[in-house]
Amino acid sequence: MEKIAAPLADATRWSQMAWRETLLALDHDFWSTHFTLLAEPSAKPLALIGETRVQEMLANVAYPLLVPERTRLRAEYLELPAILDNQKVRRAVLRLFGDSPRVKEFQKKLHHQQGLLQVYEDFCLEDASACADCPFPERLREWR
C-alpha cells in the first residue's frame, strides 16, 4: 500500500510512469489467478488493475490530489488519452455535436470524456424531452 500512497503525498517527486507501473504490477496470491471466490484458478495470471482503470485512477485520484501542489502537473493531466469508449460518451457526443466533424477531437482526451460524461449525467439523464427542452444550451449561453 505504501508504494501506491507515498507518491501521492509528495507532488515534487511525482512520476506518472512509476505510479502506473506500480499499479499494473500489483498481484495477490489468490486474486491474480481467480475471477471470483468460487472460480477455478486461471491458467494465466490476471491483472488486478488494468490500463483503463489506471487511467481512471490517474484522472480521478492522483491528479486531483497533486495538481493543487504542483500546477505544472495539470498539463500532464490534460494529456491523458481517453482509452475507454462507452455508450454514455457516444450518446453525449451525438446529442451535443451531431455529425459535426469536431466530434473526434472531443473523444481523444480523458478530460474531454469526463466532461462529456458530466454533461450526460447532469442534463441528458434528466431530460425526458429527447433534447427538445434541454436546459444545457441556455446554461452555455449564461456561462459565456
N, C-alpha and C positions, 0 to 999 in steps of 0.2 A: 504494500500500500504506500509505503514511503516513496518508492520510485515514481508513483503516479502523482502524489500530492505535493512533494517537495518542489518540483519545477513550477508549480502554480503559486508558490509562496514567494518567489523571487523573480520578478519580471526582468531584472537586469541580467539574469543568466538563462533566460528562456531560449529553448531550441525546439521549434515545431517538429523537426525531423526526429530528434531524440525522444520526444514525448510520444510521437506517433509510433516509433519503433518499439518503445516500451509497451504500449497498449497492444500492438499487434503480436508481440511475443508472449503475452500472458498465457499461462497454461495452468491446468488443475488436474490432479491425478484422476478424478472421476469425470469432470465436465469436458475435458479435452477429448474424451472418447465416447460420450453419451449425449444423445439428443434430449432424452427425458430420463426421469428416475427409473422407469421400468424398461427402457430400451436396452437392447443388446449392445455391446461395445462396437463402435465403428471400426472398420478396417483401417481407415485413415484418420489421422488426428484432425480434430475440429478446432477452428479458431473460436476463441471465446469472444473476441471482439473483432469484427471485420472492418474493412476500409471505409464503408459508408458510415458505420457507427462512429468511427474515429473522427470523420469529417463533422458529424453532428456534435460530437463532444467538443471538438475544437471551436465550433461556432457558438455553441450554447453554454459551454462551461469555461474553457480555457481563456478564450479571448475576452469575454465579458469580465473576467477576473483580472486579466493582465493589462488590457488597454488603458484603464484609468491611471495605472502606474507608469506605463511606457507608451505614450501616444504613437510612437513610430510603429508599434505593432498593429495599429489599425490598418495600415497598408497591407500587412500580411493577411489579416482577416479578410480584407476586401478582395484579395486574390484567390481565396479558396474556391476551387471549382465545384460546381454542382455535379454530384456523382449520381444521385438517385433521382429518377423521374417517377412521378406518380400521377394518378388520376386527378387529384386535387389541383396540382400545379397546372396540368394540361387544361383543366376546366377554367381555372382563373385566367390563364393566358388567353384562352378562346374568348372568354367574356370581356376581358379588358382590351385585347388587341385585335380580335377578329382575325382576319387574314393579312394583317399588316406585315410587311417584310421585316419589321423590327422585332418580331416575336423571338427569333433565335437569340438575339443579344440579351434578352431578359431571362434566358434559361441557361446561361453559361456559368454564372457565378452563384455561389451558395447564398450570399446575402440577398441577391435578387429573388431567388427562390423562396427564401424565408419571408421576404416582403410580400410576395405573391400569396403565400400561404396565409399570412396575417390578414391580407385584404379578403381572401376567400373566407376565412373564419369570421371576420367581423361584418362582412357585407353579403357575400354570396349565400352563406348558410342561413342568414337572417332574412333574405329577400325571397318571398314566395311569388313574386310577380314576373319571374323569368327575365329580370333586368329592367323591365318597364318602369318600375317605381323605385329603382335602386338609389339610395342617397349618396353613393360614392362620388359620382361626378360633381354633385353640388359641394360635397366636402372638399374635393380637389380645388374647386374654384375659391373656396374660403381660404385655403392654405396658401394660395398664390399671392 
